């Protein structure tokens, strides 16, 4: 029988007692199902509950309420060392007095795995992370990226069903982080192990994940693949936390089976019928990515009724090499930010500060948010 989920959380909550009588609700009623062999990321700002959720799966914390299952088995009363998981921490937590080989094999030695089997498994794990040529070195002789690989090998040598990673690249520089992101994703695909990854870095989550859970204030706000998280946010927090986003206050003027008309930025914006049931007079927020906007002299593909038009005046124009970034002030007092690739705009005059500007986008690029 094939198991559908590697990790399941049902109504999971975790409360911590504060000084006095006030409790901290670190995690609130989380429901998650993480598939076998999936690269699943918990994404959110500091204090949102993502690390607490990871620690609950690892067994370092016990839930105040709810049910947690790993490989279909309830983890109630199962201590951390008996769970089929291993954790990789940001701090690496390597023993400085042990060699790379001994660090990786330490857990196997504690479990009294026979010496010959232990040596073979350590060799396999080091080869997997491309550290087999440094088995005799001490952690102090390794770079940050190499120490991170050793920490990965130490977790993988135990052949866990689920590998938990708590911001493992936080101590690395940007270039090395990006290299390690690609390596880790490729490694996960080869192994087929379920990875549960914690990060506050949106680009990191989008780069590596099969699915992402966006967390805020102890709750999961949205679960989707990278494309869905970026292009179809379901809340203002998700829309603003992932990448750049423009927000416009709007009021529903008309709502029918064929679409809606919204009053925003001193104009009427017509959109096809979406996911929400809207009513005339209802206040909503419109979300538009800066790269989805173009100036009036840009190409205007598609029927006019499928385009959204917004008038304004250029306040800032910044050249940053590959792109130009614009701030366009609207008559409503709001500001729209526009990102335009220079390679796509070489054949026309670039807008300058003070220009009147007509911005276009397609109706499909506008998201209607209720919160």
C-alpha positions as CSV (number, residue, x, y, z in Angstrom):
1,X,0.0,0.0,0.0
2,X,1.5,3.4,-1.1
3,X,1.4,6.0,1.6
4,X,0.0,9.3,0.4
5,X,1.5,11.7,3.0
6,X,4.8,11.7,4.8
7,X,3.6,14.3,7.4
8,X,0.1,15.2,8.5
9,X,-0.9,18.0,11.0
10,X,-4.5,18.2,12.0
11,X,-5.6,21.1,14.2
12,X,-2.1,21.6,15.6
13,X,-1.7,24.3,18.2
14,X,1.1,25.3,20.5
15,X,0.8,27.7,23.4
16,X,3.7,28.9,25.5
17,X,3.2,30.4,29.0
18,X,4.6,33.8,29.4
19,X,5.6,35.6,32.6
20,X,2.4,36.0,34.5
21,X,-0.9,34.7,33.1
22,X,-0.5,35.7,29.5
23,X,0.0,32.8,27.0
24,X,1.7,33.0,23.6
25,X,-0.1,31.3,20.8
26,X,2.9,30.3,18.7
27,X,0.9,28.0,16.4
28,X,-2.9,28.2,15.8
29,X,-5.0,25.4,14.3
30,X,-2.7,24.3,11.6
31,X,-3.8,21.7,9.0
32,X,-1.1,20.5,6.6
33,X,-0.5,17.4,4.5
34,X,3.0,17.0,3.1
35,X,3.4,14.4,0.4
36,X,6.0,11.6,0.3
37,X,9.1,12.8,-1.6
38,X,7.9,16.5,-1.6
39,X,10.1,19.5,-1.0
40,X,7.8,21.5,1.3
41,X,8.7,24.9,2.6
42,X,7.3,26.9,5.6
43,X,7.7,30.5,4.7
44,X,7.1,33.6,6.8
45,X,8.7,36.4,8.9
46,X,10.4,35.9,12.2
47,X,7.9,35.0,14.9
48,X,5.3,33.6,12.5
49,X,5.5,30.0,14.0
50,X,7.4,28.2,11.2
51,X,10.3,27.0,13.4
52,X,7.9,26.0,16.2
53,X,6.0,23.9,13.6
54,X,9.2,22.3,12.5
55,X,10.1,21.5,16.2
56,X,6.7,19.9,16.7
57,X,7.3,17.6,13.8
58,X,10.8,16.8,15.1
59,X,9.5,16.1,18.6
60,X,11.4,18.8,20.3
61,X,8.1,20.4,21.3
62,X,4.8,18.8,22.1
63,X,1.5,20.2,20.7
64,X,-1.0,21.8,23.0
65,X,-3.8,20.5,20.8
66,X,-4.2,18.5,17.6
67,X,-2.8,15.4,15.9
68,X,0.5,14.9,14.2
69,X,1.3,11.8,12.1
70,X,4.5,10.8,10.2
71,X,4.2,8.0,7.6
72,X,0.6,7.4,8.8
73,X,1.7,6.8,12.4
74,X,0.6,9.0,15.3
75,X,3.5,10.8,17.0
76,X,1.7,11.3,20.3
77,X,4.2,10.3,23.0
78,X,6.9,9.3,20.5
79,X,10.1,11.0,21.6
80,X,12.3,12.9,19.2
81,X,15.0,10.2,19.0
82,X,12.5,7.5,17.9
83,X,10.9,9.5,15.1
84,X,11.9,8.8,11.5
85,X,13.2,12.3,11.0
86,X,16.5,14.2,11.2
87,X,17.1,17.9,11.6
88,X,19.7,20.2,10.0
89,X,20.1,23.5,11.9
90,X,21.4,26.9,10.8
91,X,24.3,26.6,13.3
92,X,25.5,23.3,11.9
93,X,26.2,22.0,15.5
94,X,29.3,20.0,14.4
95,X,31.7,18.6,17.1
96,X,34.9,20.7,16.7
97,X,37.1,18.0,18.1
98,X,35.9,15.3,15.7
99,X,36.8,14.8,12.1
100,X,34.3,15.1,9.3
101,X,34.0,11.3,9.1
102,X,33.4,11.0,12.9
103,X,30.9,13.8,12.9
104,X,28.9,12.1,10.2
105,X,29.1,8.7,11.8
106,X,28.4,9.9,15.4
107,X,24.7,9.1,15.4
108,X,25.3,5.6,13.9
109,X,27.9,4.9,16.6
110,X,25.4,5.9,19.3
111,X,22.9,3.5,17.8
112,X,25.6,0.8,17.8
113,X,25.5,0.2,14.1
114,X,28.3,-2.3,13.2
115,X,31.6,-0.7,12.3
116,X,31.7,-2.0,8.7
117,X,28.2,-0.9,7.9
118,X,28.8,2.5,9.6
119,X,31.9,3.1,7.5
120,X,30.1,2.3,4.3
121,X,27.1,4.5,5.1
122,X,29.4,7.4,6.1
123,X,31.3,7.1,2.8
124,X,28.0,7.1,0.9
125,X,26.7,10.2,2.7
126,X,29.9,12.1,2.2
127,X,30.0,11.2,-1.5
128,X,26.4,12.4,-1.8
129,X,27.3,15.9,-0.5
130,X,30.7,15.9,-2.4
131,X,32.8,15.8,0.8
132,X,34.3,12.4,0.5
133,X,37.8,13.9,-0.1
134,X,37.7,15.7,3.2
135,X,36.7,12.9,5.6
136,X,39.8,13.4,7.8
137,X,39.5,17.1,8.3
138,X,38.2,19.0,11.4
139,X,35.3,21.5,11.1
140,X,37.7,24.4,11.6
141,X,39.5,23.5,8.4
142,X,36.3,23.8,6.3
143,X,34.5,26.7,4.7
144,X,30.9,27.6,5.7
145,X,29.5,25.8,2.7
146,X,31.6,22.7,3.4
147,X,30.4,22.6,7.1
148,X,26.8,22.8,5.9
149,X,27.4,19.8,3.6
150,X,28.8,17.9,6.5
151,X,25.7,18.8,8.6
152,X,23.6,17.5,5.7
153,X,25.6,14.3,5.4
154,X,25.2,13.7,9.2
155,X,21.4,14.0,8.9
156,X,21.2,11.9,5.7
157,X,23.4,9.0,7.0
158,X,20.5,8.0,9.2
159,X,18.3,7.5,6.2
160,X,15.3,9.5,7.6
161,X,11.9,9.4,6.1
162,X,11.7,13.1,6.5
163,X,14.5,15.6,6.6
164,X,13.8,18.9,8.5
165,X,15.9,21.9,7.7
166,X,15.7,25.1,9.9
167,X,17.1,28.0,7.8
168,X,20.2,26.0,7.0
169,X,21.7,28.6,4.7
170,X,21.2,31.6,7.1
171,X,25.0,31.9,7.9
172,X,26.2,31.7,4.3
173,X,26.9,34.6,1.9
174,X,24.5,35.3,-0.9
175,X,26.5,33.7,-3.7
176,X,27.1,30.5,-1.7
177,X,23.4,30.4,-0.6
178,X,22.3,30.3,-4.2
179,X,24.7,27.6,-5.0
180,X,23.6,25.5,-2.1
181,X,19.9,26.0,-2.9
182,X,20.4,24.4,-6.3
183,X,22.6,21.6,-4.9
184,X,20.1,20.8,-2.2
185,X,17.1,20.7,-4.6
186,X,19.0,18.4,-6.9
187,X,20.0,16.2,-4.0
188,X,16.4,16.0,-2.8
189,X,15.2,14.9,-6.2
190,X,17.9,12.2,-6.4
191,X,17.1,10.8,-2.9
192,X,13.3,11.1,-3.1
193,X,13.2,12.0,0.6
194,X,10.6,14.3,2.0
195,X,12.2,17.7,2.9
196,X,10.5,20.2,5.2
197,X,12.3,23.5,4.9
198,X,12.0,26.6,7.0
199,X,13.0,30.0,5.6
200,X,12.0,33.7,5.7
201,X,13.6,34.2,2.3
202,X,11.0,34.4,-0.4
203,X,13.4,33.9,-3.3
204,X,14.8,30.8,-1.6
205,X,11.3,29.3,-1.1
206,X,10.3,30.0,-4.7
207,X,13.6,28.5,-6.1
208,X,13.5,25.3,-4.2
209,X,10.0,24.2,-3.3
210,X,7.4,21.9,-4.7
211,X,4.9,23.6,-2.5
212,X,5.0,26.5,0.0
213,X,3.0,27.3,3.1
214,X,2.9,31.0,3.9
215,X,2.6,31.6,7.6
216,X,1.7,34.6,9.6
217,X,0.9,35.1,13.3
218,X,0.9,31.3,14.0
219,X,-1.4,30.5,11.1
220,X,-1.1,29.1,7.6
221,X,-2.6,31.6,5.2
222,X,-2.0,29.9,1.9
223,X,-0.5,26.6,0.5
224,X,0.3,26.4,-3.1
225,X,3.2,25.8,-5.6
226,X,5.6,28.7,-6.3
227,X,3.7,29.9,-9.3
228,X,0.4,30.0,-7.4
229,X,1.9,31.7,-4.4
230,X,3.5,34.4,-6.5
231,X,0.8,35.0,-9.1
232,X,-2.4,34.1,-7.2
233,X,-2.0,35.3,-3.6
234,X,-5.1,34.9,-1.5
235,X,-4.5,37.5,1.2
236,X,-2.9,40.9,1.4
237,X,-0.2,39.5,3.6
238,X,0.8,36.8,1.1
239,X,0.7,39.3,-1.7
240,X,2.9,41.8,0.1
241,X,5.3,39.3,1.6
242,X,6.2,37.5,-1.6
243,X,8.0,39.9,-3.9
244,X,6.9,43.5,-4.7
245,X,3.2,44.4,-5.0
246,X,1.1,47.4,-5.7
247,X,-2.1,47.8,-3.8
248,X,-5.1,49.9,-4.8
249,X,-8.2,50.6,-2.7
250,X,-11.3,49.8,-4.7
251,X,-15.1,49.7,-4.3
252,X,-17.3,47.3,-6.2
253,X,-19.6,49.3,-8.5
254,X,-21.3,46.4,-10.4
255,X,-21.2,42.6,-9.9
256,X,-22.7,40.1,-12.3
257,X,-22.2,36.7,-13.9
258,X,-20.0,38.2,-16.6
259,X,-17.7,40.1,-14.4
260,X,-17.3,43.0,-12.0
261,X,-16.7,46.8,-12.3
262,X,-14.6,48.4,-9.6
263,X,-14.0,52.1,-8.9
264,X,-10.3,52.6,-8.1
265,X,-7.7,55.3,-8.7
266,X,-10.4,57.7,-10.2
267,X,-11.3,55.2,-12.9
268,X,-13.4,52.2,-13.6
269,X,-11.6,48.8,-13.8
270,X,-13.5,45.9,-15.3
271,X,-12.5,42.4,-14.5
272,X,-13.9,38.9,-15.3
273,X,-15.7,37.1,-12.6
274,X,-13.2,35.8,-10.1
275,X,-13.1,33.5,-7.1
276,X,-14.9,35.8,-4.8
277,X,-18.7,36.6,-4.5
278,X,-18.7,40.4,-4.6
279,X,-21.5,42.8,-3.9
280,X,-22.0,46.4,-5.0
281,X,-20.6,48.8,-2.5
282,X,-18.1,46.3,-1.1
283,X,-14.6,47.5,-0.3
284,X,-11.8,45.4,-1.7
285,X,-8.1,45.7,-2.5
286,X,-6.6,45.3,-5.9
287,X,-3.1,43.8,-6.2
288,X,-0.8,44.2,-9.2
289,X,2.8,43.2,-9.6
290,X,5.2,46.0,-10.8
291,X,6.4,43.8,-13.8
292,X,2.8,43.3,-14.9
293,X,2.5,47.1,-15.7
294,X,3.6,48.8,-18.9
295,X,3.5,52.3,-20.2
296,X,1.0,53.3,-22.9
297,X,3.5,53.2,-25.7
298,X,4.3,49.6,-24.9
299,X,2.7,46.7,-26.8
300,X,-1.0,46.4,-26.0
301,X,-1.9,42.9,-26.9
302,X,-5.5,41.7,-26.6
303,X,-8.9,43.2,-26.8
304,X,-9.4,46.6,-25.1
305,X,-11.9,45.3,-22.7
306,X,-9.3,42.9,-21.3
307,X,-6.9,45.7,-20.5
308,X,-6.8,47.8,-17.4
309,X,-5.8,51.5,-17.8
310,X,-4.6,53.7,-15.0
311,X,-3.5,57.4,-15.3
312,X,-0.7,59.0,-13.4
313,X,2.5,61.0,-13.4
314,X,6.1,59.7,-13.1
315,X,7.6,60.8,-9.8
316,X,10.8,58.6,-9.8
317,X,12.7,56.8,-12.6
318,X,15.7,54.7,-11.5
319,X,18.1,52.9,-13.9
320,X,19.5,49.7,-12.3
321,X,21.1,48.0,-15.3
322,X,18.8,45.3,-16.4
323,X,15.6,47.2,-15.4
324,X,14.2,50.6,-14.8
325,X,12.1,51.1,-11.7
326,X,9.4,53.8,-11.8
327,X,7.1,55.4,-9.2
328,X,3.9,56.7,-10.8
329,X,1.7,59.0,-8.6
330,X,-2.1,58.7,-9.2
331,X,-4.7,61.4,-8.8
332,X,-6.1,59.3,-5.9
333,X,-2.9,60.0,-4.0
334,X,-1.7,56.4,-4.3
335,X,1.5,55.3,-6.0
336,X,2.1,52.5,-8.5
337,X,5.5,51.0,-8.9
338,X,6.5,49.8,-12.4
339,X,9.4,47.5,-13.3
340,X,10.4,47.6,-17.0
341,X,13.2,45.5,-18.5
342,X,15.6,47.7,-20.5
343,X,16.0,45.0,-23.2
344,X,12.3,45.1,-23.9
345,X,12.1,48.9,-24.1
346,X,15.1,49.9,-26.3
347,X,12.9,50.8,-29.3
348,X,11.0,53.5,-27.5
349,X,11.7,56.5,-25.3
350,X,11.9,55.8,-21.6
351,X,9.6,57.8,-19.4
352,X,11.3,60.5,-17.3
353,X,10.3,62.3,-14.1
354,X,7.4,64.6,-14.6
355,X,5.9,62.8,-17.6
356,X,2.2,62.1,-17.7
357,X,1.8,58.4,-17.8
358,X,-0.9,55.9,-18.8
359,X,-0.3,52.5,-17.3
360,X,-1.7,49.3,-18.8
361,X,-2.0,45.8,-17.6
362,X,-4.2,42.8,-18.5
363,X,-7.2,42.0,-16.4
364,X,-5.8,38.6,-15.6
365,X,-2.8,40.3,-13.8
366,X,-5.1,42.0,-11.3
367,X,-5.9,40.1,-8.1
368,X,-8.9,41.0,-5.9
369,X,-8.2,40.7,-2.2
370,X,-10.9,40.8,0.5
371,X,-8.6,41.4,3.5
